[in-house]
Amino acid sequence: MAKQRKAEEPAPGSPAWMATFSDLMNLLLCFFVLLFSMSTVDAQKFELVAASFSDTFSIFSNGGQAVGEGMLISNGVSQLNELDDYLHSVGRPNDTDQTITDALDELEAQKLAESEALAEKVEEALAESGLDDEIGVTFNSQYVQLTLNGSLLFDSGEAQLKEESMTVMSQIAKILDRYAEGIIEVEGHTDNVPMNGFKYSNNEELSSARAISVFHYLMENTTIDPARVKYSGRGEYVPIADNSTPEGRALNRRVEIKIYNTLSSY
């Protein structure tokens, strides 16, 4: 009878495959640590999340943590789901978008306040010179606008400033020299009546020529840097009244001077 082979005893220590598996896990761990070290953390969002937890978490001496009332976080992945449900129930903290929105609203309020203060100074100066009925003053968060009727400055179909307009233009020059710190824009506007038999072939040319005339007057009678002054002719395309009536057309023939506040990015 053949001898029965004696069963081989397993080699002492861990199996050989376990060493390879351990090396693989170490490599994966190093890989993810490297990825984490190269990532960036949104500090603002992190602070908001931390602040929200500071009011709802309490930390005990034995290391346990309680969320809200009686919600215990212990070992186990299921507890993460409970934490997420809790955050949904109490509301997540506002993110960066809300912070940006609040900052923009605050900036808009500051710009409007600056324009309002500038408009008050301009109105006071016009009232002192008795021109408050001749020049309209409006404002928004971007600029203060002075509106002058075209007939006050120019003869029909002409772009040369009338002699009678010098008093008005002189006062405007003083106001701009004293109060304008931002960009100044001069816009010429007309009605929609075609230019037949006049020096200028269309309303665009006429409105541009009138804006340039006002620009040249300001450059010759103020210390304003020309780089801060813009001028353009808008023709008949931005009416403020109905062109089908004489009164409406008279209102549309105008020059607008916009004084941008220092907070505007125009």
C-alpha positions as a printed NumPy array, in Angstrom:
array([[  0.   ,   0.   ,   0.   ],
       [  1.411,   3.36 ,  -1.084],
       [  2.332,   5.79 ,   1.59 ],
       [ -0.13 ,   8.664,   2.063],
       [  1.432,  12.016,   1.448],
       [  1.654,  14.288,   4.415],
       [ -0.348,  17.519,   3.898],
       [  1.826,  20.595,   3.512],
       [  1.449,  23.151,   6.262],
       [  0.784,  26.773,   5.166],
       [  3.774,  29.081,   5.232],
       [  3.897,  31.246,   8.328],
       [  2.904,  34.956,   8.036],
       [  0.456,  36.74 ,   5.707],
       [ -0.276,  35.374,   2.248],
       [  1.903,  36.708,  -0.568],
       [ -1.024,  38.434,  -2.341],
       [ -1.666,  40.588,   0.696],
       [  1.677,  42.377,   0.324],
       [  0.834,  43.303,  -3.262],
       [ -2.636,  44.479,  -2.191],
       [ -1.153,  46.62 ,   0.595],
       [  1.246,  48.245,  -1.841],
       [ -1.653,  49.043,  -4.15 ],
       [ -3.655,  50.637,  -1.33 ],
       [ -0.667,  52.731,  -0.284],
       [ -0.217,  53.946,  -3.835],
       [ -3.901,  54.876,  -4.089],
       [ -3.73 ,  56.695,  -0.773],
       [ -0.691,  58.696,  -1.926],
       [ -2.446,  59.472,  -5.2  ],
       [ -5.55 ,  60.928,  -3.544],
       [ -3.479,  62.822,  -0.964],
       [ -1.58 ,  64.372,  -3.872],
       [ -4.842,  65.35 ,  -5.6  ],
       [ -6.157,  66.893,  -2.395],
       [ -2.944,  68.873,  -1.849],
       [ -3.278,  70.401,  -5.331],
       [ -6.925,  71.336,  -4.899],
       [ -8.11 ,  74.747,  -3.707],
       [-10.64 ,  75.48 ,  -1.015],
       [-13.156,  78.3  ,  -1.305],
       [-12.352,  80.024,   1.976],
       [-15.541,  82.074,   2.019],
       [-17.812,  79.081,   1.516],
       [-15.819,  77.112,   4.099],
       [-16.286,  79.885,   6.673],
       [-20.03 ,  80.037,   5.97 ],
       [-20.403,  76.276,   6.432],
       [-18.278,  76.338,   9.587],
       [-20.342,  79.195,  10.998],
       [-23.576,  77.31 ,  10.392],
       [-22.188,  74.243,  12.176],
       [-20.943,  76.255,  15.153],
       [-24.527,  77.063,  16.15 ],
       [-25.839,  73.536,  15.758],
       [-22.933,  71.309,  16.882],
       [-21.782,  70.754,  20.456],
       [-18.57 ,  68.863,  21.219],
       [-18.234,  66.832,  24.406],
       [-15.125,  65.809,  26.325],
       [-15.441,  62.149,  25.255],
       [-15.367,  63.049,  21.586],
       [-19.075,  62.548,  20.796],
       [-20.999,  65.165,  18.811],
       [-24.68 ,  66.113,  18.836],
       [-26.506,  67.83 ,  15.967],
       [-29.641,  69.78 ,  16.827],
       [-31.583,  67.927,  19.495],
       [-30.711,  64.287,  19.938],
       [-29.257,  63.613,  16.45 ],
       [-26.069,  61.726,  17.27 ],
       [-23.291,  61.359,  14.696],
       [-21.395,  58.161,  15.224],
       [-19.551,  55.728,  13.027],
       [-21.29 ,  54.571,   9.898],
       [-22.013,  55.939,   6.477],
       [-25.739,  56.153,   7.201],
       [-25.109,  59.028,   9.586],
       [-23.981,  61.188,   6.631],
       [-27.433,  60.876,   5.106],
       [-28.983,  61.996,   8.388],
       [-26.664,  65.004,   8.461],
       [-27.613,  65.955,   4.885],
       [-31.32 ,  65.663,   5.732],
       [-30.813,  67.835,   8.78 ],
       [-29.063,  70.547,   6.772],
       [-31.888,  70.53 ,   4.27 ],
       [-34.424,  70.898,   7.067],
       [-32.72 ,  73.9  ,   8.696],
       [-31.56 ,  75.501,   5.458],
       [-28.072,  75.763,   4.031],
       [-26.016,  78.954,   4.487],
       [-26.065,  81.579,   1.721],
       [-23.316,  81.084,  -0.84 ],
       [-21.024,  83.488,  -2.628],
       [-23.69 ,  84.475,  -5.159],
       [-25.778,  86.107,  -2.445],
       [-22.726,  87.948,  -1.134],
       [-22.003,  89.284,  -4.629],
       [-25.639,  90.331,  -5.075],
       [-25.607,  92.22 ,  -1.776],
       [-22.359,  93.969,  -2.73 ],
       [-23.78 ,  95.022,  -6.105],
       [-26.946,  96.349,  -4.471],
       [-24.851,  98.359,  -2.029],
       [-22.756,  99.789,  -4.872],
       [-25.884, 100.735,  -6.825],
       [-27.267, 102.54 ,  -3.77 ],
       [-23.991, 104.456,  -3.328],
       [-23.969, 105.476,  -7.002],
       [-27.555, 106.698,  -6.799],
       [-26.788, 108.674,  -3.648],
       [-23.788, 110.338,  -5.309],
       [-25.857, 111.261,  -8.39 ],
       [-28.603, 112.692,  -6.195],
       [-26.138, 114.841,  -4.265],
       [-24.618, 116.107,  -7.51 ],
       [-28.059, 116.89 ,  -8.953],
       [-28.902, 118.98 ,  -5.877],
       [-25.728, 121.05 ,  -6.3  ],
       [-26.442, 121.596, -10.004],
       [-30.037, 122.648,  -9.318],
       [-28.902, 125.103,  -6.648],
       [-26.378, 126.667,  -9.037],
       [-28.999, 126.984, -11.781],
       [-31.506, 128.53 ,  -9.376],
       [-28.954, 131.094,  -8.213],
       [-28.338, 132.151, -11.812],
       [-32.056, 132.158, -12.691],
       [-31.695, 129.394, -15.296],
       [-33.57 , 126.629, -13.503],
       [-36.548, 127.073, -15.842],
       [-34.349, 126.902, -18.951],
       [-32.442, 123.709, -18.18 ],
       [-33.958, 120.414, -17.106],
       [-32.096, 118.331, -14.511],
       [-32.649, 114.593, -14.03 ],
       [-30.463, 111.845, -12.581],
       [-30.077, 108.1  , -12.183],
       [-27.445, 105.833, -10.634],
       [-25.065, 106.518, -13.539],
       [-25.215, 110.245, -14.197],
       [-26.886, 113.638, -13.802],
       [-28.382, 114.89 , -17.055],
       [-28.804, 118.499, -18.164],
       [-31.332, 118.937, -20.995],
       [-31.251, 122.114, -23.114],
       [-33.83 , 122.941, -25.75 ],
       [-32.307, 123.203, -29.216],
       [-33.953, 126.551, -29.937],
       [-32.219, 127.964, -26.874],
       [-28.807, 127.246, -28.396],
       [-29.175, 127.16 , -32.188],
       [-31.084, 128.657, -35.062],
       [-33.154, 126.264, -37.172],
       [-30.944, 123.947, -39.232],
       [-27.742, 125.479, -37.82 ],
       [-25.025, 124.13 , -35.536],
       [-23.333, 127.374, -34.492],
       [-24.176, 128.518, -30.98 ],
       [-26.341, 131.646, -30.943],
       [-25.107, 134.805, -29.28 ],
       [-28.125, 134.673, -26.977],
       [-27.061, 131.236, -25.712],
       [-23.753, 132.466, -24.297],
       [-25.229, 133.224, -20.863],
       [-26.597, 129.698, -20.575],
       [-23.431, 128.077, -21.888],
       [-21.278, 130.144, -19.548],
       [-23.232, 128.931, -16.529],
       [-23.056, 125.315, -17.704],
       [-19.293, 125.655, -18.148],
       [-18.961, 126.907, -14.554],
       [-21.086, 124.034, -13.206],
       [-19.075, 121.408, -15.075],
       [-15.781, 122.977, -14.05 ],
       [-16.849, 122.992, -10.406],
       [-18.72 , 119.718,  -9.968],
       [-17.909, 117.284, -12.801],
       [-15.332, 114.736, -11.646],
       [-16.235, 111.82 , -13.93 ],
       [-16.897, 111.394, -17.626],
       [-18.984, 114.061, -19.422],
       [-21.022, 113.145, -22.491],
       [-22.63 , 115.637, -24.889],
       [-25.455, 114.298, -27.086],
       [-27.211, 116.14 , -29.901],
       [-30.811, 115.195, -30.814],
       [-33.246, 116.311, -33.523],
       [-36.843, 115.731, -34.589],
       [-37.703, 113.56 , -37.598],
       [-38.292, 116.354, -40.118],
       [-36.023, 115.774, -43.188],
       [-33.223, 118.268, -43.803],
       [-34.256, 119.829, -47.131],
       [-32.457, 122.944, -48.335],
       [-30.212, 123.205, -45.259],
       [-26.446, 123.025, -44.847],
       [-26.604, 119.504, -43.448],
       [-27.923, 116.63 , -45.552],
       [-29.601, 114.713, -42.694],
       [-30.466, 114.88 , -39.002],
       [-27.512, 112.723, -37.997],
       [-25.064, 115.273, -39.377],
       [-26.913, 118.18 , -37.782],
       [-27.089, 116.561, -34.334],
       [-23.397, 115.599, -34.496],
       [-22.377, 119.128, -35.523],
       [-24.344, 120.62 , -32.614],
       [-22.748, 118.244, -30.113],
       [-19.302, 119.188, -31.452],
       [-20.108, 122.908, -31.113],
       [-20.982, 122.439, -27.433],
       [-17.842, 120.351, -26.948],
       [-15.604, 123.057, -28.444],
       [-17.225, 125.733, -26.271],
       [-16.546, 123.678, -23.129],
       [-12.942, 123.051, -24.14 ],
       [-12.373, 126.762, -24.699],
       [-14.078, 127.941, -21.51 ],
       [-13.266, 125.304, -18.879],
       [-10.224, 123.483, -17.505],
       [-11.806, 120.071, -18.091],
       [ -9.519, 117.423, -19.554],
       [-10.725, 116.736, -23.124],
       [-10.122, 113.031, -22.54 ],
       [-13.048, 113.071, -20.08 ],
       [-15.539, 114.513, -22.589],
       [-17.428, 112.499, -25.208],
       [-19.789, 113.815, -27.854],
       [-22.168, 112.157, -30.309],
       [-25.082, 112.914, -32.609],
       [-28.14 , 110.722, -32.09 ],
       [-30.256, 112.29 , -34.812],
       [-33.983, 111.55 , -34.594],
       [-33.588, 108.084, -33.101],
       [-34.014, 108.816, -29.378],
       [-37.174, 110.958, -29.164],
       [-38.626, 111.972, -25.801],
       [-41.939, 113.221, -27.237],
       [-44.319, 112.6  , -30.135],
       [-42.906, 113.879, -33.433],
       [-46.398, 114.197, -34.906],
       [-47.03 , 117.471, -33.037],
       [-45.091, 120.775, -33.127],
       [-44.737, 120.705, -29.332],
       [-43.312, 117.189, -29.424],
       [-40.838, 118.022, -32.179],
       [-39.68 , 121.08 , -30.228],
       [-38.911, 118.872, -27.222],
       [-37.025, 116.371, -29.351],
       [-34.711, 119.098, -30.702],
       [-32.365, 119.22 , -27.741],
       [-28.846, 118.836, -26.394],
       [-28.205, 116.566, -23.408],
       [-25.138, 116.84 , -21.193],
       [-24.569, 113.811, -18.962],
       [-22.274, 114.13 , -15.952],
       [-21.281, 110.624, -14.861],
       [-20.585, 110.112, -11.168],
       [-17.209, 108.881,  -9.968],
       [-18.499, 105.382,  -9.159],
       [-19.774, 104.697, -12.662],
       [-17.635, 102.519, -14.911],
       [-18.806, 104.098, -18.164]])
